[in-house]
Amino acid sequence: MKIFLLEDDYSLNESIKEILEIENHHVTNFFDGYVAYENLSGDYDLYIFDINIPNIDGIYLLEHIKKINSNAKVLIISANINIDKIKEAYIKGCEDYIKKPFDIQELLLKIDKYSHKSQHIYLEEDLYFDKRSRKLFYQDSEIKLTKNERNLLFLLLENRTYNVNHLQIEEFVYDGVAKSSNAIRSLVKRLRKKLPKNLISNNLEEGYYIE
């Protein structure tokens, strides 16, 4: 899921970003309200920010997000306990609210509600794989893949950061049919050529993985 994060507390911001990226979300983070507003776009799946951010009014930011993306999901994290402010945020279209301080697991549970609705796995800023259709997109244009290339990419992404060995590739991509090491290397090579960047790494144990 592609996530917009605005939080002026540097440590909290970096912690949230790190944990969400471990969960395979793509996070663009900002610390300053003005900078965030200048770089705002409507192509995020989820927006997370504090109502009280230097150089911008959180309610104004919420309204602007809803104008450029009416389907946007907005999650507000804030120490603000003013019930009128919270009510206004919900009226303006905020989906959920978490009061600071909070447990990061609570945030993950909230995000999980929305991530199930998103089938996009981001490999880079403008590069994502649609799990439902098993199609790869770069800058919103489809990169044509063969059936085996799609299945290999899906397998690597489902096991992201972990080694996928030849046996697993045979079972998932080739329906259990034995393949030579050369055949598998050839498939990986073809897939690599179609990716804008070389994101597939070799493992010394004769396998492959994507960071």
N, C-alpha and C positions, 0 to 999 in steps of 0.2 A: 504494500500500500504506500502511496506517495503522501508524505506528511509535511505540512508547514508548521514549524515550531518557533514561537516567539516568547522568550523568557529572558529577563534582564539579569537574573541571578546566574552568573557564569557557571558555577559548579553544578547547579541543578539542571541548567540547560544541557551541559555536556553529558551529564549522567543520563538524562532522558534520551538524548540522541544515541548514546552508546548502547543502551539497553534495547531501544527500538530497532536499531540496525542489527543487533544480534538476533532479533526476531524476524529478520529479513524485510523490514520496512525501509523505504528510502526516505531519509529525513533531510530537509533543508532548514537549517536553524539560523535564527537571528537573535541579537541581543538588544538592538535599538529599534524603537517603534518607527521612526522615520525611514530608516534603511529598509525595514521589513515592508513598509507600505510602498516604497519606491520599487521594490522587487516583487510585489504581489502579483499573482496570476490566478486564473480560475481553474487550473488543471490539477489541483491537489485533491486527493480523496478525503483528507481530514486536516482541519486547521486546529492547532492547539496554541492557546495564548492566555496571558494574564490580562484582566481588565485594567490593572494599574501598571502601565508600562511607560517609561520616559518617552516623551516626544510624540505621544499619540494617545487618543482616547479609545479605550478598548471597545466601547459601544459603537463608536464611529467606524472602527475597523471591522467589527461584526457586520454592520449594515453594508459596508462597501463589499465585503466578501459575498454576501447574499445577492448583491446586485450583479456581480460578475459571474457568479455561479450559484444559481438558485437551489441546486441540489447539494451544495456543499454541506458537509458535516462539521460542526464547530464544537469543540470541547474546551471549556474555560477552566483554568486552574488559577485560584486566587485566594489570598488571605482576607479579601474583602467580605465582611459578613453583613453588609448593609442589605437587608432583605429587599428594599426597593430597587437597588442596583441589580441584584440577582434576578428579580422578577422582570426587570426591563430587558436583561440579557435573554431570558427565555422568550419574551414577547418578540424580540427582534430576530429570533431564530436559532438561538443556542440549543444544541441537543442535550448537553450534559454539563455538569458543574462539579468540580472537585475542590474542596477547601484545603488550603495549605495549613500546616504541613500534612503530607499524605504519604502513604506507603506506595512505593513504585508498583507493587503488585496490583494495587487498586486501579492505578492508571492503566496497566496492561489489560485488566479485566474490562474496563470501559472501552478501550480501543478494540478489544477482541470482538465486541458487538458489531463494529463497523467493518473490521477487516474481513469477516466472513462474507460480506457483501461485495468485497473487491476481489476479483480473480486475477489481478495484475501483480506480477512479481517483477520488481525493478532491478535490473542489472547495472544500469547507469541512469543518469538524469533523464535522458530521452529514449532509453532503451528498456522495453518491458516485454514480458511474456505473459500472454493471456492463458491461464490454466484451463479455462473452460473450453476454448476453441483450439488450444495448443498452437497458437499463432504468435509469431515474434514481430514486434513493431519497433521501428526506429524513427523518431521525430514524426510519429503518428502514421507512418507509411509501413505497410507490411513487408517484411523480408521473407521471401518465399522459401520454405523448407520442405524437404521430402518427408515422408511419413517417418522414416528411421531417424532423420535429423531432429524432427519434432520430439519424438519419444526419448531420444538421448538427452536433449536439452531439458525436457521435463524431469527425467530421472536425476540429472545432475542438480537441478534446482530444488527438487524435493529432498535431496541429501546434501544441501549446500554446506560447504566447509568440510564435509566428510568425503573420504575416498570412495569412489565407485569403481569396483574391480571388473575384470573381464567377464567373470561369471554372472555378475549382476546385469551387465549390459546384454549378455546373451539371453538371459531369462526375460528381461523387460522389453528390450528392443526387438529381439529376434524370436520371441516366443519359445525360448529354450533350445533353439537350434544352435549347435556348436559352430563357432566361427573362429577363424585363425586370427592370431594377433595382428597380422597385416591388414585383414579386413576391418577390424575394429579401429586400428590406427588410421586407416583410410577414411572411415566414417567421421572420426574426430577431426581429421584434417579438413574435410569438406565443410563441417559445421564451423570450425574456426574461421575459415575464409569468408563465411557469410556474416560473422559478427563484426561490428565496427572496430572492436578492440579484441585483443587476444585475452579472453577472460577464463579460458579453460587451461588449467595447470596439470602437468604430469606428476604422478606420484611414483616414487622409487619402487613401490610394491606393484607395479604394473596396473595402475589405475589412473583415474582422472577426478578432478574436483573443481568447483567454482568457489572462489572466496565469498 
